[in-house]
């Protein structure tokens, strides 16, 4: 298991588009379990509605936790998404 805390930098926070990107990417990594912790909630990255319901806004710290196959590479991929603001 590996983890890292990232900060949401995109202005709109975790709205439909970034939540969809996270869920899609997580589903493409079936060998890995990806959990996000934010606002006192534990969110499965494959669940777009859980991500949106968490109310994650700009400036929120999110802990990304990855376990399973190729966990460091998967974590790095998700960290880059957050750091790049999901291309927004």
C-alpha positions as a Python dict, from the first residue, in 0.01 Angstrom:
ca = {
    (1, 'X'): (0, 0, 0),
    (2, 'X'): (120, 349, -92),
    (3, 'X'): (-36, 687, -25),
    (4, 'X'): (12, 1057, -78),
    (5, 'X'): (-177, 1372, 16),
    (6, 'X'): (-258, 1604, -273),
    (7, 'X'): (-442, 1936, -282),
    (8, 'X'): (-726, 2006, -523),
    (9, 'X'): (-610, 2294, -744),
    (10, 'X'): (-884, 2321, -1006),
    (11, 'X'): (-1125, 2609, -942),
    (12, 'X'): (-1447, 2406, -945),
    (13, 'X'): (-1324, 2123, -722),
    (14, 'X'): (-1448, 1769, -783),
    (15, 'X'): (-1742, 1835, -1014),
    (16, 'X'): (-1868, 1587, -1277),
    (17, 'X'): (-1577, 1611, -1522),
    (18, 'X'): (-1283, 1542, -1284),
    (19, 'X'): (-1491, 1289, -1088),
    (20, 'X'): (-1559, 1107, -1416),
    (21, 'X'): (-1189, 1114, -1509),
    (22, 'X'): (-1094, 965, -1171),
    (23, 'X'): (-1360, 692, -1187),
    (24, 'X'): (-1276, 599, -1547),
    (25, 'X'): (-904, 574, -1473),
    (26, 'X'): (-969, 374, -1155),
    (27, 'X'): (-1188, 127, -1347),
    (28, 'X'): (-907, 84, -1601),
    (29, 'X'): (-686, -37, -1314),
    (30, 'X'): (-885, -340, -1187),
    (31, 'X'): (-574, -485, -1020),
    (32, 'X'): (-557, -183, -786),
    (33, 'X'): (-781, -64, -504),
    (34, 'X'): (-786, 317, -503),
    (35, 'X'): (-932, 502, -206),
    (36, 'X'): (-958, 877, -156),
    (37, 'X'): (-992, 1029, 191),
    (38, 'X'): (-1125, 1384, 215),
    (39, 'X'): (-1359, 1581, 440),
    (40, 'X'): (-1368, 1292, 686),
    (41, 'X'): (-1498, 1053, 420),
    (42, 'X'): (-1347, 745, 260),
    (43, 'X'): (-1435, 737, -110),
    (44, 'X'): (-1389, 458, -362),
    (45, 'X'): (-1226, 613, -668),
    (46, 'X'): (-1433, 392, -900),
    (47, 'X'): (-1758, 548, -769),
    (48, 'X'): (-1821, 879, -948),
    (49, 'X'): (-2125, 960, -733),
    (50, 'X'): (-1928, 906, -410),
    (51, 'X'): (-1659, 1145, -537),
    (52, 'X'): (-1914, 1414, -623),
    (53, 'X'): (-2111, 1363, -300),
    (54, 'X'): (-1797, 1419, -90),
    (55, 'X'): (-1811, 1794, -163),
    (56, 'X'): (-1440, 1823, -241),
    (57, 'X'): (-1364, 2187, -322),
    (58, 'X'): (-1055, 2377, -437),
    (59, 'X'): (-790, 2376, -165),
    (60, 'X'): (-910, 2051, -7),
    (61, 'X'): (-642, 1800, 87),
    (62, 'X'): (-714, 1452, -45),
    (63, 'X'): (-523, 1143, 64),
    (64, 'X'): (-487, 896, -220),
    (65, 'X'): (-432, 536, -107),
    (66, 'X'): (-347, 265, -359),
    (67, 'X'): (-300, -105, -294),
    (68, 'X'): (-259, -392, -533),
    (69, 'X'): (-76, -436, -860),
    (70, 'X'): (174, -170, -967),
    (71, 'X'): (56, 55, -686),
    (72, 'X'): (334, 317, -707),
    (73, 'X'): (280, 375, -1080),
    (74, 'X'): (-96, 401, -1029),
    (75, 'X'): (-50, 646, -740),
    (76, 'X'): (188, 858, -950),
    (77, 'X'): (-70, 869, -1230),
    (78, 'X'): (-345, 992, -996),
    (79, 'X'): (-116, 1245, -827),
    (80, 'X'): (-31, 1394, -1168),
    (81, 'X'): (-402, 1431, -1249),
    (82, 'X'): (-457, 1630, -929),
    (83, 'X'): (-144, 1840, -975),
    (84, 'X'): (-245, 1925, -1333),
    (85, 'X'): (-595, 2028, -1222),
    (86, 'X'): (-748, 1761, -1446),
    (87, 'X'): (-656, 1969, -1749),
    (88, 'X'): (-884, 2257, -1654),
}
